[in-house]
Structure formats: C-alpha cells, structure tokens
Amino acid sequence: MNNDKNVQRLREKYEQLRDHAELTEPAVKLFEEILGELEHTAGQNERLRKVILKQSGSSHRMNSKLRDALME
C-alpha cells in the first residue's frame, strides 16, 4: 500500500532522470535491476504482512477458544 506508492514514486523519479539526463547503459541496467528487486521485495513484504496478520488473528481466536474451554 504505502510501499507501493513509495516504489512507484521512485520509479517515476528514475524515469525522469533517465529521460532528462545522460545515463550510461550500465547505469540504466543497474537502476532497472534495483527497482525490479525493490518491487519484488515490496510485494513479498505485503504478502508476509497479510500472513502474519492472519496468523495473529487466528491464534488470538484459538486462545479465546482455549480460555472459554478452561472456564467451563
């Protein structure tokens, strides 16, 4: 979400730099590789965050169930 906006903002800055400055071919390739890795990592981060939130929510419910069973 916020990471997606940050990655998009960085990509736009790179594209402006690429379009208005003279970058060597190795520099262009390096920027593309770094931005690709950043996008991939941001996606992984978002997926991991969802899994953690899902796990923490289900463990809380499990604890509630255990607590309810112990209270009976």
ZAMARGU-4260 file (C-alpha; in steps of 0.2 Angstrom, whole numbers, plus 5000, padded with zeros to 4 digits):
<rodrens>
0) 5000/5000/5000 | 5011/5014/5006 | 5026/5004/5000 | 5018/5003/4983 | 5017/5022/4982
5) 5035/5023/4988 | 5041/5011/4974 | 5030/5020/4961 | 5037/5037/4966 | 5055/5030/4965
10) 5051/5023/4948 | 5044/5039/4942 | 5060/5049/4948 | 5071/5036/4939 | 5061/5038/4923
15) 5063/5057/4924 | 5081/5055/4927 | 5083/5043/4913 | 5073/5054/4901 | 5082/5071/4905
20) 5099/5065/4909 | 5113/5055/4900 | 5114/5039/4909 | 5126/5026/4903 | 5119/5009/4898
25) 5126/5000/4913 | 5118/5013/4925 | 5101/5011/4916 | 5103/4992/4918 | 5108/4994/4937
30) 5093/5005/4941 | 5081/4993/4932 | 5088/4979/4942 | 5087/4988/4958 | 5069/4994/4955
35) 5064/4977/4950 | 5071/4969/4966 | 5063/4983/4976 | 5046/4980/4968 | 5048/4961/4971
40) 5053/4964/4989 | 5039/4976/4992 | 5027/4963/4986 | 5034/4949/4997 | 5033/4961/5012
45) 5015/4964/5008 | 5011/4946/5007 | 5021/4942/5023 | 5011/4956/5032 | 4995/4948/5027
50) 5000/4931/5033 | 5006/4937/5049 | 4990/4947/5052 | 4980/4931/5048 | 4991/4921/5059
55) 4990/4933/5074 | 4971/4934/5072 | 4968/4915/5071 | 4980/4912/5086 | 4970/4925/5096
60) 4954/4916/5092 | 4962/4900/5097 | 4967/4907/5113 | 4950/4913/5116 | 4943/4896/5112
65) 4955/4888/5124 | 4951/4901/5138 | 4932/4898/5135 | 4935/4879/5137 | 4945/4881/5153
70) 4932/4892/5160 | 4919/4879/5158
</rodrens>
